[in-house]
Amino acid sequence: MATEDNGAKGGAPAPQVQPPQKTAPVAASAPPATGEAGPDGPKLTPAQLKAKAKAEKAARRAQAKEVKAVVAAASPAPAGQDGKAAKGKGKQESGGLQPPNVKPSHRPSVSGRRPSFAAEKDARSFIPECFSHIPMAKRVQTSHAHKDVHPAVLAAGQQMATFAIKDSISRLEATLLAFKKVIESYDTPKDTSLSRHFVPHVLNPQIEYLTECRPMCFSMGNAIRLLKAQVNTFDINTPEDEAKEGLLESIDLFIRERINLAGYLIARNASQLVDEDDVVLTYGRHRLVEKTLLRAKENGKNFSVSIIDDPYDKGGLQLAEILQQAGIPISYSPNLGGLGTKVEEATTVLLGGEAIFASGFLQGAAGTADVAIAATKAGTKVIALCETINFDRERISLDALTYNEIDPERNSPESFRLLFDNTPVKYISGVITEFESGTGFSPAQAILAILRKQEDPIIA
């Protein structure tokens, strides 16, 4: 590069120099940009230093572009994007560079919480529109629950959503025990009363959370209706301690009479229908059938049991192990394949019910209706066992598509499975509840007459 002579006589100032022409970026090995003379040349004028600084700046920019081009090549952008688009895509939230083989973590939502149950939304999308009205259990993150939901209710809801608690009576008992915790920790706010505040502001959020986790069964709905009726019986001037004590006693009485005592009486009455050398056929595993068979064995009766299992739930396998340990001969079928032969060999069919509608239709685990229909056609009597808390006074159902649930574990784009089916009245010989005695049983269509025999003890 040409330079002006900087050595004028007498210390006179150096003559003015025209601004230099634009030059290409200099290499990184250029002389230092200082006023001192370099090892290979004289001192530079201020104008030359300025030009040299610009050149170095241009060189640094060119080097930065080369680095960014290397990063963009490691994480290629879609076809058609230019360098600027690739630059924007490779930029990370933290401002640093991300290794090309590491997947970015999920970004939090605007509220700071991670999106809730994206997988659940995808699972629902598999269901055809004509079946979209049928609900399905789902796990609700506790962080997304209402702030007033009690920890005991949160735990119960998670157990129901994951089917750790499955049958209706177990879910009912878990619900009532959780509600006892809610009542014990409740304090009535100032200037109000328990009878006015507890249900809308405390109890309803608990119910909504449980329903969101899994659709409410009939026994839970009946018990909650009775509990709300009990709250409404309190006068506005009833002391809080007295009202809370009354609710807790009512729940204890309900569990003792409508769950524990009811199960005991049904097992006692149904066991008297089992005779010597009978072949009792059942489907899957139901709490009342299990109690009945064990009670019959305790009474000294010799009989055998034929179990046809639900191929998905496999509860019948557990029942077979329990009965075998009790000394009862067992015949086990893992599915409905040999149903026709099994019902012809049986003398009695015992089926457990999850609910009975006002029309007398029995709701049971999917496959129950197949067993009842085949047994009736073979001339074998079919006895259903069900507590009256599982009876529905108002609703009727003629098919299994009105009140049902979709199995969340067996739901795919190819197919989905319903958890329950409905058995018509004509395929049920009779129903045993806690109100029958001896070897008697009531017709399934007499449900309303059975309900009129008893008073709800929780509001007595």
N, C-alpha and C positions, 0 to 999 in steps of 0.2 A: 504494500500500500504506500502511495506517495505521501510525503510529509513536507511541511515547510521547515526552513532552517530556523532554529530557535536560539541562535547565538548571535544576535545583533550587538554592534559595538556600543560601548558606553551604557550598557544596561537599558537601551531604548526598548520600548515595548515591541513585541512581535507584530508584524503587519497582520491585518485582518485576513482571515482565510474564508473562502466561500464554503458554504455547507457541503459536506461530502455527498456523493451520490449513494443511493441505496445499494447495499452490498448483500451478498448471501450470508447466512449465519456462519459465524466463525466456529472453529472447533473448540472443544473444551480445553485444549492445550494452549490457547492464546495467552499472551502475556498478561499479567495482572493489571486490572483497570485502576491504576494508581497514577499519581503525578511523578513518580520516580522513573528513572531510565531503566528499561528492561535489559536483560543480558545480551540481547541481540539487536538492540536499536536505541535511539535517543528517546528523550521524554516526549509525551504526547501533549498536544494542546488541549484546552478544555473542550473545544468542539469535537476533537477527535475522540476524547474520552467519552463524550456523550454518545457519539455514533457507535463506539465500541460496546457501550453498555446496552444500547438498543439491540445490537447484534447478539450479545449474549442472552438477552431476554428472549429473543426469537428462537435461539437454540434450545433454551429450556422448554419453551412451548412445544417445539417439535419433538423433543424427547418425551414430554408428558403424553403427547398424542400417540407416540409409538407404544408406550406402556398400556394405555387404554385399549389400543388396537389388539394387543396380546390378550388382555382380559376378555374382550369381546369375542375373540376367537375361541377361548376356552369355554365360554357359555354362548353358543351361537344363537342368534335371534332368528325369528321366522323369516322366510324368504321375502324379499322385497323391502326389508327395513334397511335404512342407511346407517351410517356410523352414529348419528345422533340418537336414533332410536335404540341402537344396541347399548349406547352409553346409559340411557335412561333405564333400560331393563336391568343392566348389571349393577345398578346402584342399590345399596342396601339401606334399610331403615336406620341402622346404627352408623352409617357413614363409612363403614369399612367394606372390604371386599370379602365375598363369601367363596369358599372353595367350590369348584364346579360340580363335585359329586355329592355335595351335602344338600339335602332338601330343606327349603326354608320352613321354619315352624309356623303354626297357625297364628295369624294376627288376632289380637283380642278385639272384641266388639267395641262399639262406641261407649257402651256402659262400663267397660272394663271386664265383663264376664265373657267367657268363651261361649260360642253358640251352643244352645241346648238341643241335644238329640238330633243331629243331622241324620244319623243312621235311622232313627225312628221315622223321620219324614220320608226317607227313601223306602222304608219297609211299607209304609202306607201307600206309596205310589204303585206298588205291585198289585194292589187290590182293584179288581174291576169296579167301574162306577156303580153298577147295579148292586154291589155288596158294600159300598163305601159307608153305609149307615151302621154297619156292625162294628162295635168298638174293639179295641185291643189294648192289653196291658202295656205299660211302658215305664221305664225307670226315669223318675223325675229327680234331677239333682237337688239335693237339699238346699243348695245356695239359691235356687230359683223358687223355693217355696215361699208362701206368705210369711211375713215376719212374725205373725201371731201363732203359727203352727207349733205345737208343743213337741219337744224332742222325742217323747214316747210315741207320738203319732207319726213323726218322721220315720222312726225305726219300723213301725208297723207297716207303713206304706211301702217302704223298700222291700220288706219281706213278702208282701203281697205281689208287688210288681215282678219280683224274681221267682215267684211260685215256691218260695220256701214255706209259705203258708198257702195251701191250695183250696181245700174244701170249704164249704160255706160256713159250717159251724166253727171251725178253727179260726176263720177270718172274723166271724162275729165275736168270739171270745177275745181275740186279740184287740179288736176295736173297743170293746167295752172296758177292758183293762187299761187301755191307753186313755180312754175318756175319764177314768177314775183319777189318773195322774193329772189330767187337765183340771178337773174339779178341785182337787186338793191344792193345786198351786194358784187357783183363781182368787182374786181380790176384787170385790165390787168397787168400781170408781165412785167418787164422791158425787152426790146429788143424783143418784140413780139407784136401781134395785136389781137384784139378781134375775128376777123374773122377766125384766125388760131388756137387760143388757147381755146376759150370758149367751142366749141362743144366736142372735144376729151378729154379735161382735166376737164371740169366742168359739162357740160350737160350730157354726157354719164354716169358718175357714178350715177347721179340722176335717170336716166332711168333704169339702171341695178338694182338698189335697188327696185324701184317700180315693176319691172317685177318679181323680186325674191319674193316679198310679194304676188303678185297675177298676173296671166297672163294678158298681156296688151289687152284691148278691142280694137275694130276696130277704134273707134273714137279717142282714145288716139294715136294710131299709125298714123292715118292721120294727126292729129294736130302736132305731133312731126316732121313728115316729112316736113310739111309746115314751122314749126319754124326753122328747120335746113336750109331749102332753103332760108328763110329770112336772116339768119346769113351770108350765102354765098354771098348774094347780096352786102354786105358791102365791100368797097375797103379797101385795107390794110392800107391806110393812113387816113381812117375815124376816127375822134376823138372818144375816148371811150365814152364820155358823149352823143355824138350825136347817136352813135350806140345803146347804152343802152336805150336811150329815144325812138328810133325807134322800138326796140323790145317790149318795154312796151306798146307803142301805138298799135302795131300790135296785141298783145295779147288781149288788151281791145276791139279792133275792132272785133276780132274773137269771143270773148265771146258775144259781143252785137249782132252780125249779125248771126253767125252760131249756137248759142245756144238759146239766149233769143228771138230774132226776129223770128228765125225758129220755135220755139215752139209756139209762138203766131200765126203765119200764118197758121201752120198746124191745130191748134185748131179752128181757124176761118173758114178755108175751110172745115174741116171735120164736123163742127157743122151744116153746111148748108145741109148736107146729112141726118140729123135727121129731120123727118117730124112729124106732129101732130099724136098722138096716136101710135107712133112707139114703138116697143119693141126691145131695143138695148141690145144685149148680148155681154159680154166681159169676158176675162179670167184674174184672178188675179188682180193686180193693176199695171197700167202703167201710167207714168206721162202724156203722150200725150192724152190717152183716158180720163183720169180724167179731164184735161183741156178742152177737147172737150165737154164732157157732161155738165160741169158747164157753158161753154159758150152757149150751146144750151138752157139751162135753163134760162140764163140771157136774151136771145133773146125772151123769152116768150113762148117757145114751151112746150107743155104738152106731156110727154112720160114717159115710165117706163124703168127700167134697170134690166136685169137679169145677176147676177154675178155668175160665176162658179169659185170657188177658188182653188188655189194651196194648196193641203192638207198639204204640208210641210212648205210653206212660210207664208200662212195666210194673204197675203197682200190684198186680196179681202175683208176681213172683215173690214179692215181700210177704204177701198174705200166705202164700204156700209155705214159706219157711216158718212163719209163726204157727200155723195150724199143725205143721208136721212136728214141731217141737212139743206141741200139746198132745201128741199121740193120735192125731186124726189122719186117716188114710187120704192121700191127695192124688188127684189126676190133674195134670196141668197142660194147657194148650196155650202157646204163645200168641195166637191170633184167632180170628174167626173161621179159620179154614175148616175145622171139623165140627162146626156148629150143629149141623143137622143130626149127626150121630149122637152128639153129646146131649142134646135136649130130649132125644128119644130114650136115652138111658136114665135120665134124671127123673126123680119123683116130685121134686119141688124146686122152683127157681126163686131165689131171694135176690132182689135188686135194691140197691140204695138210691135214693133220690136226692138231688140238689134242691129241688123245688117242685111244688105241685100247683098248677094254675087253677083258677076258679072253675074252669071247664073240666077239671079232672085229669088233664094231660100231665104226664110225669116228665120233668126235665132231669136228665141224668148225663153222665159222661158219654161222649160220642161212642156209639156202639151198643148202648143199652137198649135202644129200640129194636135193633136187629135181633138181640137175644130174646126179647119179649115176644116179638112177632113169630119167630121160629118156634118158641116153646108153646105158644098158644095154638099154632097150627098142628103141633105134635100132640096136643091134648094134655100138656103139663101145666099145672097151675102156677101162676106168676104172682108173687107177693112183693109189694113195694114197701120199704121201710123209710119213714120220713117224720121228722119232728114238726109239730104244728107251727113253729116259728118260721118254717120254710114255706108255709102255705101262703098263697096270694089271694086275697079276698075279692079283688076287682078285675085283674087282668086275665085275659084268655089268650091262648096261643094255639094256632092250628098247624103251624110248621115250625121249623127250627131257625128261621131267618129273621124273626122279630126280636126275640130276646136271646142273645147269644154272644159269644166272644170269638175272636180270631186268635188262634194259637200263634203268639209272636215268634216262637222257636221254629215253626214250620210254615213259614210264609216266604214264598219265592216268586219270581216272575212266572214260573211254570204252574204253580198251584199254591193253595193255602188250605188250612184245616180249621174246622170249627171245633170248639171245645165240648159242646153239648149237643144232644139231640132230644126230640120230644116223642114220647110214646103215647099213642092214642088210648083213650079209655078202654076200648074193646079188647085191648091186649093185656090188660091188668086185671087179675082176678080179685084183688083187694089191696087195701092199704092198712098198715098197722102204725098207729101213732101212740102217744103216751096215754091216750084215753080208752083204748081197748082193754079188755080183760080176758084171761083164759086163752082159749084158742080162737077167739073171734077176731074178725077184721071187717073193716068198713069198705063199701064200694068206693072206687075212686071218685065217682061223680057226686058223692055225698060230702064233699069237702066243706061246703058252707054249713051244713047241719052239724058237722064236727066242731067247727069254729064257734057255733052258737052255744055249745055245751060249756065252754070255758070262758072265764073272765081274765083279762090281761092283768096279771099280778103286779106289774110295775106301776099301774095307776090305781090299784086297789086302796 
